Amino acid sequence: MSTLLANHFKLSSEQCPKTYKETEDMEKVPYSNVVGCLMYAMVCTRPDLAHVVSQVCKYMSKPGKQHWEAVNWIFTVRHGIVFGSQRDNPLVVGYVDLDYAGALDNRIFTTEYVFTLGGGPICWKSTILSIVALSTTEVEYMAAVDAAKEALWLTGLVKELGVLVTWNSVSL
């Protein structure tokens, strides 16, 4: 799989235990300890885990079997961010994405972006938008504007540091 949390994991509160037996079985599972380990790894060495950790943390108080399977999946995927350098390519490159369908419980938009310089990530963000929009297109524009503001700020910072910055334009 190319993602940390595969598409077949559609986590929701509907998957929380509903019977006493299911609750009793899940109490034997070290869900909060394992999610805590993921959080430690995310903060110290693996910022790429931020989104998936936020997804599994939502069910910390009452995890279900599917939530536990998702946590185990995260541990089995062998991915990470490679911090490297492409000194001959000093481009600030940004990627932005918007997720609407991922939040099955509340249908709240999540916007994410990452910027790289010379091939290595230098800035990233994943946040839940606390706004009401009339359409997904409107929110996509908002996410693009947020990322564009960050790109302008990063470009100014990198120029102040004395790094020659060039822009590539990509149309989608």
C-alpha positions in Angstrom: 0.0 0.0 0.0 1.2 3.5 -0.7 -0.7 5.1 2.2 -0.4 4.9 5.9 -4.1 4.2 6.4 -5.5 2.2 3.4 -8.7 3.1 1.8 -10.5 0.1 3.2 -10.3 1.6 6.7 -13.4 3.9 6.9 -13.3 4.7 10.6 -16.4 6.0 12.3 -18.1 6.0 15.7 -20.5 3.4 14.4 -17.7 0.9 14.8 -17.4 1.4 18.5 -18.4 -1.5 20.8 -22.2 -1.7 21.2 -22.5 -4.7 23.5 -21.0 -5.5 26.9 -19.1 -8.5 25.4 -17.5 -6.3 22.7 -16.5 -3.7 25.3 -15.0 -6.3 27.5 -13.0 -7.8 24.6 -11.6 -4.3 23.6 -10.6 -3.6 27.2 -8.0 -6.3 26.9 -6.5 -4.5 23.9 -3.7 -2.0 24.7 -5.2 0.6 22.2 -4.3 3.7 24.1 -0.7 2.5 24.8 -0.1 1.7 21.1 -1.6 5.0 19.9 0.6 6.7 22.5 3.6 5.0 20.9 2.5 6.3 17.5 2.1 9.8 18.9 5.7 9.6 20.3 7.0 8.5 17.0 5.0 11.2 15.2 6.4 14.0 17.4 10.0 12.9 17.5 10.8 11.4 14.2 7.8 10.7 11.9 5.7 13.8 11.1 4.2 11.9 8.2 2.1 10.0 10.9 0.3 13.1 12.0 -2.9 12.6 9.9 -3.4 8.9 10.6 -2.6 9.4 14.4 -5.3 12.1 14.5 -7.7 9.7 12.9 -7.2 6.8 15.3 -7.1 9.2 18.4 -10.7 10.1 17.8 -11.7 6.7 19.1 -9.4 6.6 22.1 -12.2 6.5 24.7 -14.2 3.7 23.1 -12.2 1.9 20.4 -13.7 -0.9 18.3 -12.2 -3.9 16.5 -11.9 -2.0 13.2 -10.1 0.9 15.0 -7.6 -1.6 16.5 -7.0 -3.2 13.0 -6.3 0.3 11.6 -3.7 0.9 14.4 -2.0 -2.4 13.6 -2.0 -1.6 9.9 -0.2 1.7 10.6 2.6 -0.3 12.3 3.0 -2.7 9.4 3.3 -0.1 6.7 7.0 0.6 5.9 6.9 4.2 4.8 8.4 7.4 6.0 9.8 10.7 5.0 13.2 10.7 3.5 15.1 13.9 4.4 17.5 14.4 1.6 18.8 17.2 -0.6 18.8 18.0 -4.2 21.3 20.9 -4.1 21.1 21.3 -7.9 17.3 21.8 -7.7 16.5 24.6 -5.2 12.8 24.6 -5.8 10.1 25.3 -3.2 7.5 22.8 -4.2 4.1 22.7 -2.6 1.3 20.1 -2.5 -2.2 20.7 -1.2 -5.1 18.4 -0.7 -8.6 18.5 0.7 -10.5 15.6 2.2 -14.3 15.8 2.7 -15.4 12.1 2.5 -12.9 10.9 5.1 -14.9 12.2 8.1 -17.8 9.8 8.2 -19.1 11.0 11.6 -19.4 14.7 11.0 -18.5 15.5 7.3 -16.0 18.2 8.3 -13.3 19.2 5.8 -9.7 18.4 6.4 -7.1 20.4 4.5 -3.4 19.4 4.2 -0.3 20.7 2.6 3.4 20.1 2.5 6.2 22.2 1.1 9.6 20.9 0.1 12.9 22.7 -0.7 15.5 20.8 -2.7 13.5 17.7 -2.3 13.2 17.7 1.5 10.1 18.6 3.4 10.4 21.9 5.3 6.7 22.8 6.2 3.5 20.8 6.5 0.0 21.2 8.0 -3.1 19.1 8.4 -6.0 20.8 10.0 -9.8 20.5 10.3 -11.6 23.5 8.8 -14.1 25.0 11.2 -16.1 26.8 8.5 -19.4 26.2 6.7 -19.1 26.2 2.9 -21.7 26.0 0.2 -19.7 23.5 -1.9 -16.6 21.4 -2.0 -15.3 23.7 -4.8 -15.5 26.7 -2.4 -13.5 24.8 0.2 -10.9 23.7 -2.4 -10.3 27.4 -3.2 -9.9 28.1 0.5 -7.4 25.4 0.9 -5.5 26.6 -2.2 -5.4 30.1 -0.8 -4.2 28.9 2.6 -1.4 27.0 0.9 -0.6 29.9 -1.4 -0.2 32.3 1.6 2.2 29.8 3.1 4.1 29.5 -0.2 4.6 33.2 -0.4 5.8 33.4 3.2 8.2 30.4 2.7 9.6 32.0 -0.5 10.3 35.2 1.4 12.0 33.3 4.2 14.1 31.2 1.9 15.2 34.3 -0.1 16.2 36.1 3.2 18.3 33.0 4.0 20.1 33.6 0.7 18.8 30.5 -1.2 18.0 31.2 -4.8 14.4 30.2 -5.3 12.8 29.4 -8.7 9.1 28.6 -9.3 7.6 25.9 -11.4 4.0 26.3 -12.6 1.9 23.3 -12.8 -1.7 23.4 -14.0 -4.1 20.7 -12.8 
